Amino acid sequence: QEQLVESGGGLVQAGGSLRLSCVVSKDIFSANSMAWYRQAPEKSRELVAAYTYGGVSGESIFIADSVKGRFTISRDPPKNTMYLQMNSLRPEDTAVYYCSMKWGSKTGWGQGTQVTVSS
């Protein structure tokens, strides 16, 4: 069973920055996709940023319009770690942030880390 552990969440003022980390117990080199999601209270889970691999295009990066220009996804495969750098945070970014990775038909999820942005 793969384990994904997020960290780096917290309370920050609007305009501030946080970097989330997702440490994975399995080799991320072999992942088909790596993603960050978030879920705000009483809202559905939203895809924030992702890497996908495969097909003729090779690697693709997705960044949601709501965070484009402010959030950056990155990864460090030797450390089996994925990051989400979040700058210029806004109160509407408040949510629980989850990392997720897919290996073939198997999908793993972290437990989530709370990000709260005060106005």
C-alpha positions in Angstrom: 0.0 0.0 0.0 1.5 3.3 -1.1 1.7 6.0 1.5 1.6 9.7 0.7 2.2 12.2 3.4 1.6 15.9 2.9 3.1 18.7 5.0 3.6 22.4 4.9 0.1 23.7 5.5 -0.8 26.3 8.0 -2.2 29.7 8.6 -1.0 32.6 6.5 -2.1 36.1 5.7 -3.4 37.1 2.3 -0.5 37.7 0.0 1.7 35.3 1.8 3.3 32.0 0.6 3.4 28.4 1.6 5.1 25.3 0.1 3.4 22.0 0.4 5.3 18.8 0.3 4.1 15.3 -0.5 6.5 12.5 0.4 5.7 9.2 -1.2 6.7 5.7 -0.1 6.8 4.4 -3.7 9.0 5.3 -6.6 7.5 8.4 -8.3 9.5 7.8 -11.4 6.9 5.2 -12.4 3.8 7.2 -11.6 1.4 7.9 -14.5 0.2 11.1 -12.9 0.9 13.3 -9.8 -1.5 15.8 -8.7 -2.6 18.3 -6.0 -6.3 18.7 -5.2 -8.0 20.9 -2.7 -11.4 20.8 -1.0 -12.9 23.8 0.7 -15.8 23.4 3.2 -19.1 22.4 1.5 -17.4 22.3 -1.9 -16.4 19.4 -4.1 -12.7 18.4 -4.5 -10.9 20.5 -7.1 -7.9 19.7 -9.2 -5.3 22.4 -8.6 -2.2 21.2 -10.4 -0.9 18.0 -12.0 1.7 16.2 -14.0 0.6 13.5 -16.4 2.8 11.2 -18.4 2.2 9.1 -21.5 1.2 9.3 -25.1 3.0 11.2 -27.8 3.1 14.4 -25.7 5.1 12.8 -23.0 4.8 15.0 -19.9 2.0 17.5 -19.5 1.5 20.0 -16.7 -2.0 21.2 -15.7 -2.5 24.3 -13.6 -6.1 25.4 -12.7 -7.1 28.8 -14.0 -7.9 29.9 -10.4 -4.3 29.5 -9.4 -2.4 30.1 -12.6 0.5 32.5 -12.2 0.5 32.0 -8.4 1.0 28.2 -7.8 3.8 26.0 -9.2 4.0 22.2 -9.1 7.4 20.5 -9.0 8.9 17.2 -8.0 12.2 15.7 -6.8 12.1 12.1 -7.9 15.3 11.0 -6.0 13.5 12.2 -2.8 10.1 10.7 -4.0 8.7 14.1 -3.2 6.3 16.4 -4.9 5.8 20.1 -4.1 3.2 22.8 -4.5 4.6 26.3 -4.2 1.8 28.7 -3.4 2.4 32.5 -3.7 0.1 35.5 -3.4 -2.3 33.4 -1.4 -5.9 34.6 -1.2 -8.7 33.8 1.4 -10.4 31.7 -1.3 -7.4 29.4 -1.4 -8.4 28.2 2.1 -9.0 24.4 1.9 -7.6 21.0 2.7 -4.9 20.2 0.1 -4.4 16.6 -0.9 -1.7 15.0 -3.0 -2.5 12.1 -5.2 -0.5 9.8 -7.5 -1.5 7.1 -9.9 0.5 4.0 -10.8 -1.3 2.0 -13.5 -4.7 1.3 -12.1 -3.8 2.1 -8.5 -4.3 5.6 -7.0 -2.9 6.7 -3.7 -4.0 9.7 -1.6 -2.5 11.6 1.2 -4.4 12.5 4.4 -4.5 16.2 3.5 -3.0 19.3 5.0 -5.0 22.4 6.0 -4.2 25.7 4.4 -6.0 28.7 5.9 -5.5 32.2 4.4 -6.7 35.1 6.5 -7.8 38.4 5.0 
